[in-house]
Amino acid sequence: MQPSERQVEKVTLQLRQMIMSGEFAPGARIAEIPLAQRLGVSRTPVRLALGLLEQESLVVSSPRRGFVVREITISEIVDAFDVRGALEALACQRALEHGLDGATRAALMDCVAEGDRLLAKGHFDEADASSGRA
């Protein structure tokens, strides 16, 4: 019996969150059976989710080891920041060309205030980061 798309999507989201939160560290092997038991699903949606995450380059398939959380290099992080910078510049250009509505302007001002608060604090707390605040 094939799992539903919704079930595969749910497992994919859960597994992605586990990887992004560090619950599965870079280089860690992801065992399908224990993970399926933990999530209360069969192996099939776990296997399909791992395949989707492999397409996203979050995991790699390793011969005789199954799936392993992919390690990200400093170069890839730098490249990601370069892309982000380019996208932010484009977003600013579009905002200047088309203007901002009140809600968007207020949200951006909140971000600026949060940035000012972070700079005034002078350091970064991991505990604050997990709650979205630093």
ABEGO torsion letter per residue (X at the ends): XBBBAAAAAAAAAAAAAAAAAGABBBGBBBBAAAAAAAAGBBAAAAAAAAAAAAAAGABBBBBGAEBBBBBBBAAAAAAAAAAAAAAAAAAAAAAAAAEBBAAAAAAAAAAAAAAAAAAAAGBBBAAAAAAGBX
